[in-house]
C-alpha cells in the first residue's frame, strides 16, 4: 500500500478486536465482536500478499475490548535464541457476558515463523491481573527493552469514563508468572514498580 490507497478488506465484519504486527511479513487480528457475537479465534495476515488465514487454535476465552502487543521472550538457551523468540500478549476486555477477563492470553512464536508455523501454535493462559485491573479498552505497548509490555488507560469496573492522564499501569516481564504492578501516577512521571503474586 502506498500513500492513501485503501488497505485490504478485513476477513469478516468485525470490531472491538486488537491487531498486532508479529514479524516483518505477518500480523495478527485477535478476538473482537461480529454480528454472531464475541469471538474466540484469531486471523493471521500476510503482509507480503495481503491474505488472511484463520488461526487453527482458539484463544483461551472469547474476548472483545482488549489490547495486544508483542515482547521478546527470554528462553534462557542463548542470547541469539532470546533475540528471535517472541510472545503475543492479549490483556483486558470482556467475554460474551460482559464479564471482565482478569487473565492474560499468550502465544509464543519466533521471528522466522510463516503462516503454517503460527497456525500450529497454541494459546496458553498467562498470569492473572491484580483484582482492580480488569480493564475495558486499555492500551498495551511494548517496553523500551522489548522484554516487557506496559498496560495503561482503559475503563475499570468502578470507573465510569476512560482514564486519561491518571493511568493504571502494569508491566509484564518475560519471566513466567511475573507481573510488576506500577502504582497509579501521572503518565509523565517515572513509574514505581512492585512485584505482585
Secondary structure, DSSP 4 states (H G I P E B T S, - for coil): --TT---PPPSSS-BS-EEEE-SSSEEEEE--EETTEE---EEEEETTTTEEEE-SSPPSS--BS-EEEEEE---SS-HHHHHHEEEEEEE--B-TT--B--EEEEEEEETT--HHHHHT---EEEEEPPTT---BS-EEEE-TTSSEEEEE-BB-TT-SS-B-SEEEEEEEESSTT-EEEEEEEETTSPP-EEEE-
